[in-house]
Amino acid sequence: MYQRPLYQVSQKRQSVFEKLSNRRVGINLTDKAEEEKQLPVDRVALGLLLMAAAMFVIPMRDGIAKHMTEALPVFTIAWGTYVAAAIVVVPIAMKLHGREALLPAGLGSQTARTLLLVGSMTVFFFSIRTVPLANAISAYFVAPFVAAALAPVVLSERLTLPIIVAVVGGFIGVIIVLRPDGNFDINILWAVLAGILFALYMLATRLAARLAPPIAALAYQALLGAIVLTPFALWAGLGGITPYLGLFAVIGVLQSLSHGLSIAAFRFAPAGILAPLVYLEIVAAVIVGFFAFGDWPETHTWIGIAIILSSGAFVVLNRE
């Protein structure tokens, strides 16, 4: 989203699918073919390892949130997540960027994108109250396909055959995860809504310039998210939150860690190389869901996941 300090902006047009590496990370980056050829193999390997680690951290955060939904209201959990993240990241951002961490450049666009992110995460938490993590995250991955479908209209991007194939395939995969016979947990629709909100975030991010450093933007998002969710948390109730303060602290660390690992990954490898690893989040969700909650995807879910993974990989491998 932001200015030069960490990354160089490429002037080449980049499809929405190449932004998949931004999933819940909040960074806009591009890759250059010449950089991919020149980067040492060990640096690229380190970047891949860091991104893979980031994708495994995110479902761990979601798993803790799912566990807390048994005792706390969703709004309280969402609020606590942003408060914990703000406590971790705001001091770091203040030290690095001073006042800009609280009032970053492009305040209007930062605010709009933050509201979309807050909405996306909150409704996703509503979904995982009863929906297995793997199913919910698979449904959430409607986001890149919605963004790709809307990009020609909103961003005037050229609609290529690989993107059309990926969009159609991705939607088919999500429908299969939802169960085409209509026999599904209605709460999974919250995950679909979360994905649509994140797709709008992706498009809003593409429309806005990279005006603020990533850490400053992240701090502003955490702080504003906590403020926006405060009245909802007070309405839902903060009673019973004390025994979970330790888990909220862990969530704050995990959320910040996922962002930090992703930022570090982009310092070692181009976005085009890292993009396919975003789909590891679905694999990680299966693992976390199985060991933490005993959830194992049914056959139709595996089929849907395979189609979603294949659709994403197809467009990345066939990018221009």
C-alpha positions in Angstrom: 0.0 0.0 0.0 2.8 2.2 0.5 6.0 4.1 -0.1 9.5 3.1 -1.0 11.2 2.2 2.3 10.8 -1.6 2.0 10.0 -2.2 -1.6 10.4 -0.9 -5.2 7.2 -0.4 -7.1 7.0 -1.9 -10.6 5.3 -0.1 -13.4 4.1 -3.3 -15.0 0.4 -4.1 -14.8 -0.3 -6.8 -12.4 -3.5 -8.9 -12.2 -5.5 -9.2 -9.0 -4.4 -12.8 -8.6 -0.8 -11.7 -8.3 -2.0 -9.8 -5.2 -3.0 -13.0 -3.5 0.1 -12.8 -1.4 -1.6 -9.9 0.4 -4.2 -12.1 2.0 -4.9 -10.5 5.4 -1.4 -9.1 5.3 -2.2 -5.6 4.0 0.8 -5.1 1.6 0.8 -4.2 -2.1 3.8 -5.5 -4.0 4.8 -6.4 -7.5 7.5 -8.6 -9.0 9.8 -8.2 -12.0 10.8 -11.0 -14.3 14.4 -9.8 -14.3 14.5 -9.9 -10.5 13.2 -13.4 -10.5 16.1 -14.4 -12.7 18.8 -12.5 -10.7 17.8 -13.3 -7.1 20.1 -16.0 -5.5 18.3 -19.3 -5.0 19.0 -19.3 -1.2 17.3 -15.8 -0.8 14.3 -17.0 -2.8 14.1 -20.2 -0.7 14.2 -18.1 2.5 11.4 -15.9 1.2 9.3 -19.0 0.4 9.9 -20.4 3.9 8.9 -17.2 5.5 5.7 -16.9 3.5 4.8 -20.5 4.2 5.3 -19.9 7.9 3.1 -16.8 7.7 0.3 -18.9 6.1 0.5 -21.4 8.9 0.3 -18.8 11.6 -3.0 -17.2 10.3 -5.1 -20.4 10.9 -3.6 -20.7 14.4 -5.0 -17.3 15.2 -8.4 -18.3 13.7 -8.3 -21.5 15.7 -7.9 -19.6 19.0 -10.7 -17.3 17.9 -12.9 -20.3 17.2 -12.1 -21.7 20.6 -13.1 -18.5 22.3 -16.5 -18.3 20.4 -17.6 -21.0 22.8 -17.5 -18.5 25.7 -17.3 -15.0 24.3 -19.4 -12.9 21.8 -17.9 -12.5 18.4 -17.8 -8.8 18.6 -15.8 -9.1 21.8 -13.3 -11.5 20.2 -12.9 -9.2 17.2 -12.4 -6.2 19.4 -9.9 -8.0 21.6 -8.0 -9.2 18.5 -7.5 -5.7 17.2 -6.6 -4.3 20.7 -4.0 -7.0 21.1 -2.6 -6.4 17.7 -2.5 -2.6 18.4 -0.6 -3.2 21.7 2.0 -5.2 19.8 2.5 -3.2 16.6 1.7 0.4 17.4 4.9 0.9 19.6 7.0 -0.6 16.9 5.4 1.6 14.2 5.8 4.7 16.4 9.5 4.0 16.9 10.0 3.5 13.2 7.8 6.2 11.8 6.7 8.5 14.6 3.5 10.4 14.1 2.9 8.8 10.7 2.1 5.6 12.5 -1.1 7.2 13.9 -2.0 9.5 11.0 -0.5 7.8 7.9 -0.6 9.5 4.5 -3.8 8.8 2.5 -5.9 8.8 5.6 -9.2 8.5 3.7 -8.2 5.5 1.7 -6.5 3.9 4.8 -9.7 4.3 6.8 -12.0 2.9 4.0 -9.7 -0.2 3.6 -9.5 -0.7 7.4 -13.3 -0.7 7.7 -13.5 -3.4 5.0 -10.9 -5.4 6.8 -12.7 -5.1 10.2 -15.9 -6.2 8.6 -14.3 -9.1 6.8 -12.6 -10.5 9.9 -15.6 -10.0 12.2 -18.1 -11.8 9.9 -15.5 -14.5 9.4 -15.5 -15.1 13.2 -19.2 -15.4 13.0 -18.7 -18.2 10.6 -16.2 -20.2 12.5 -18.4 -20.4 15.5 -19.9 -23.6 14.0 -18.2 -24.1 10.7 -14.9 -26.2 10.6 -11.9 -24.0 9.8 -11.0 -25.7 6.5 -14.6 -25.2 5.2 -14.8 -21.6 6.3 -11.4 -20.6 4.9 -12.1 -22.4 1.6 -15.4 -20.4 1.3 -13.4 -17.2 2.3 -11.2 -17.8 -0.7 -14.0 -16.6 -2.9 -12.3 -13.3 -2.4 -9.6 -13.4 -5.2 -12.2 -14.8 -7.7 -14.7 -12.0 -6.9 -11.9 -9.4 -7.1 -10.7 -10.9 -10.5 -14.3 -10.9 -11.8 -14.8 -7.2 -10.9 -11.3 -6.0 -11.8 -12.1 -5.4 -15.5 -15.0 -3.1 -14.5 -13.5 -1.4 -11.5 -9.8 -1.2 -12.5 -10.1 -1.5 -16.3 -7.9 -4.6 -16.2 -7.8 -6.8 -19.3 -9.8 -10.0 -18.7 -7.6 -12.8 -20.0 -8.5 -16.4 -20.6 -6.6 -17.8 -17.5 -8.4 -15.3 -15.3 -11.8 -16.4 -16.7 -10.9 -20.0 -16.2 -9.7 -19.3 -12.7 -12.8 -17.3 -11.7 -15.2 -19.9 -13.0 -13.2 -22.8 -11.4 -12.9 -20.9 -8.1 -16.6 -20.3 -7.9 -17.3 -24.0 -8.7 -14.9 -25.0 -6.0 -16.5 -22.7 -3.4 -20.0 -24.0 -4.4 -18.8 -27.6 -3.9 -17.4 -26.7 -0.4 -20.8 -25.2 0.4 -22.5 -28.4 -0.8 -24.4 -28.2 -4.0 -27.3 -30.2 -2.4 -28.0 -27.3 -0.1 -27.4 -29.3 3.0 -24.8 -27.0 4.6 -24.3 -25.0 7.8 -25.9 -21.6 7.2 -23.1 -19.9 9.1 -20.7 -20.7 6.2 -22.4 -17.9 4.3 -20.7 -15.5 6.8 -17.4 -16.8 5.4 -18.5 -16.1 1.9 -19.5 -12.5 2.9 -16.1 -12.1 4.6 -14.5 -13.1 1.3 -16.6 -10.6 -0.7 -15.7 -7.8 1.8 -12.0 -8.7 1.4 -12.4 -8.7 -2.4 -13.6 -5.1 -2.1 -10.6 -4.4 0.1 -8.3 -5.8 -2.6 -10.0 -3.6 -5.2 -9.8 -0.5 -3.0 -6.2 -1.2 -2.4 -5.5 -1.4 -6.1 -7.2 2.0 -6.6 -5.2 3.7 -3.9 -1.6 4.7 -4.2 1.1 3.3 -1.9 1.1 6.3 0.4 2.2 4.9 3.8 4.9 2.5 5.0 3.5 -1.0 5.6 4.1 -1.0 9.4 2.5 2.5 9.8 -0.6 1.4 7.8 -0.8 -1.8 9.9 -0.6 0.1 13.1 -3.3 2.5 11.9 -5.5 -0.5 10.9 -5.1 -2.1 14.3 -5.8 1.1 16.2 -8.8 2.1 14.2 -10.2 -1.4 14.2 -10.1 -1.4 18.0 -11.8 2.0 18.2 -14.5 1.0 15.6 -15.3 -2.3 17.4 -15.4 -0.8 20.9 -19.1 0.1 20.9 -20.0 -3.3 19.5 -17.9 -5.0 22.1 -19.5 -3.0 24.9 -23.0 -3.8 23.5 -22.1 -7.5 23.3 -20.6 -7.5 26.7 -17.1 -7.8 28.1 -18.0 -10.0 31.0 -16.0 -13.2 31.2 -13.1 -11.8 29.2 -10.5 -11.9 32.0 -9.7 -15.7 31.8 -9.0 -15.2 28.1 -6.6 -12.3 28.3 -3.7 -14.7 27.8 -5.2 -16.0 24.6 -5.8 -12.5 23.4 -2.2 -11.7 24.0 -1.3 -14.8 21.9 -3.6 -13.7 19.1 -1.9 -10.2 19.1 1.5 -11.8 18.8 0.3 -14.3 16.0 -1.4 -11.5 14.0 1.7 -9.3 14.2 3.9 -12.3 13.5 2.0 -13.2 10.3 2.4 -9.7 9.0 6.1 -9.6 10.0 6.8 -12.9 8.3 5.1 -11.8 5.2 6.9 -8.4 5.1 10.2 -10.3 5.5 9.3 -12.8 2.8 8.8 -10.0 0.2 12.3 -8.8 1.0 13.8 -12.0 -0.2 11.5 -13.1 -3.1 9.2 -11.5 -5.6 5.4 -11.5 -5.1 4.8 -13.6 -8.3 6.9 -16.4 -6.8 5.3 -16.1 -3.3 1.6 -15.8 -4.5 0.9 -19.6 -4.8 1.9 -20.1 -1.2 -1.1 -18.2 0.0 -3.2 -21.3 -0.7 -1.2 -23.1 2.0 -3.5 -21.3 4.4 -6.3 -23.8 3.5 -3.9 -26.7 4.1 -2.9 -25.2 7.5 -6.6 -24.7 8.3 -7.2 -28.5 7.8 -4.3 -29.3 10.1 -5.3 -26.9 12.8 -8.9 -27.9 12.6 -8.1 -31.6 12.9 -5.7 -31.3 15.8 -7.6 -28.6 17.7 -11.2 -29.5 17.1 -11.2 -33.0 15.5 -12.6 -31.7 12.3 -11.7 -33.6 9.1 -13.0 -32.3 5.8 -15.6 -34.5 4.0 -15.1 -35.8 0.5 -17.0 -32.9 -1.1 -14.9 -30.4 0.8 -11.6 -32.0 -0.4 -12.9 -31.8 -4.0 -13.8 -28.2 -3.6 -10.4 -27.4 -2.0 -8.6 -29.1 -4.9 -10.5 -27.1 -7.5 -9.8 -23.8 -5.6 -6.1 -24.6 -5.3 -5.9 -25.7 -9.0 -7.7 -22.5 -10.1 -5.4 -20.3 -8.2 -2.3 -22.1 -9.3 -3.5 -22.1 -13.0 -3.7 -18.3 -13.2 -0.5 -17.7 -11.3 1.4 -20.1 -13.6 -0.1 -18.6 -16.7 0.4 -15.0 -15.7 1.9 -12.6 -18.2 
